[in-house]
């Protein structure tokens, strides 16, 4: 199976604060050529670092009040196109993110509270029938691979 993965999980320093969220399983998949890293915010040419963003009433707003909804959507469309061109059928995404989160995302108050929702890219991937996983809930077959290696 070929995955598209949040680039921050692959160790790329593309988070809003210039950091990453390395996930050893995701890094291994990329190294093996079984996953393609993508960052919608990076593809939208948003600066690094930048103010944190959260979804508020269906819009993506930065902590300082800028409406970046169109940037997030443009980046999500580019990242979706990359995933489809690379033949990806599943995604491993950064949980809670305004782009990549699904199930629970930050609630828009910038207080680290969660609410039900999905990120802009996660929604587009789901609508394209790409199976969604997070670094907190990896695909079951990857857990089986890890057991085989032990």
C-alpha positions in Angstrom: 0.0 0.0 0.0 1.2 3.5 -0.8 0.7 6.3 1.7 0.7 10.0 1.6 1.9 11.3 5.0 2.0 14.7 6.8 5.5 15.9 6.0 6.0 17.0 9.7 5.6 13.3 10.7 8.3 12.4 8.2 10.6 14.7 10.2 10.4 17.7 7.9 10.6 21.1 9.7 7.3 22.5 8.3 5.2 23.0 11.4 3.9 26.5 12.1 6.7 27.0 14.7 9.5 25.6 12.4 9.6 22.2 14.1 8.5 18.8 13.1 6.6 15.8 14.7 8.8 12.9 13.7 7.1 9.5 13.8 9.5 6.6 13.4 7.0 4.5 11.5 6.3 7.3 9.0 10.0 8.0 8.6 10.6 4.3 7.8 7.8 4.3 5.2 9.3 7.3 3.4 12.8 5.8 3.5 11.4 2.6 2.0 9.6 4.5 -0.8 6.2 3.4 0.5 5.1 6.9 1.5 5.1 10.3 0.0 5.4 13.3 2.4 3.3 16.4 1.7 2.6 19.6 3.6 -0.4 21.6 2.5 0.7 24.7 4.2 4.2 24.4 2.6 2.6 23.9 -0.8 0.5 27.0 -0.2 3.8 28.9 0.4 2.9 29.9 3.9 5.9 31.1 5.8 7.8 29.1 8.4 7.5 30.1 11.2 4.0 31.6 11.2 1.3 32.2 13.7 -0.6 29.1 14.7 -3.9 28.5 13.0 -7.2 26.9 14.0 -10.6 26.4 12.4 -13.3 28.9 13.5 -16.8 28.6 12.0 -15.6 26.8 8.9 -12.7 29.2 8.3 -9.0 28.8 9.1 -7.8 31.8 11.1 -4.4 32.6 12.5 -4.0 33.5 16.2 -3.5 37.1 15.1 -6.9 37.1 13.2 -5.8 36.6 9.6 -8.2 34.5 7.5 -6.0 31.9 5.7 -8.8 29.7 4.5 -8.0 30.2 0.8 -4.3 29.4 1.4 -5.2 26.3 3.3 -7.6 25.1 0.6 -5.1 25.8 -2.2 -2.4 23.9 -0.4 -4.8 21.0 0.4 -5.8 20.8 -3.3 -2.1 20.7 -4.3 -1.4 18.0 -1.7 -4.3 15.9 -2.8 -3.2 16.1 -6.4 0.3 15.0 -5.3 -1.2 12.0 -3.4 -3.4 11.0 -6.4 -0.5 11.3 -8.9 1.7 9.2 -6.6 -1.0 6.4 -6.4 -1.6 6.8 -2.7 -4.6 5.0 -1.3 -4.2 5.8 2.4 -2.9 8.7 4.4 -1.1 9.0 7.8 -1.9 12.5 9.0 -1.0 14.8 12.0 -3.8 14.6 14.5 -5.6 17.8 15.6 -4.1 20.0 12.8 -6.3 22.5 10.9 -5.1 20.8 7.7 -4.6 17.2 8.7 -6.6 16.5 11.7 -9.8 14.4 11.6 -12.2 13.2 14.3 -10.9 15.9 16.7 -9.3 19.2 15.9 -8.5 22.3 17.9 -11.6 24.3 18.6 -10.6 27.7 17.4 -10.0 29.3 20.8 -6.2 28.7 20.8 -6.6 27.2 24.2 -5.6 23.6 23.1 -9.3 22.5 23.6 -10.6 19.9 21.1 -13.8 19.6 19.2 -15.3 17.3 16.6 -14.1 18.2 13.1 -11.7 17.6 10.3 -8.9 19.5 8.7 -9.1 21.0 5.2 -6.7 18.4 3.6 -8.2 15.5 5.6 -11.6 16.4 4.2 -10.4 16.4 0.6 -8.6 13.1 1.1 -11.7 11.5 2.6 -13.8 12.8 -0.2 -11.4 11.2 -2.7 -11.8 7.9 -0.9 -8.3 7.9 0.6 -8.3 6.0 3.9 -7.3 8.2 6.9 -5.0 7.3 9.8 -3.1 9.4 12.2 0.3 9.0 14.0 -1.8 8.1 17.0 -3.8 5.4 15.2 -1.6 3.8 12.6 -2.8 1.3 10.0 -3.1 -2.2 11.6 -0.9 -3.8 8.9 2.0 -1.5 10.0 1.7 -2.9 13.5 1.9 -6.4 12.1 5.0 -5.5 10.2 6.6 -4.2 13.3 5.8 -7.4 15.2 7.4 -9.4 12.4 10.6 -7.5 12.6 11.0 -8.2 16.4 
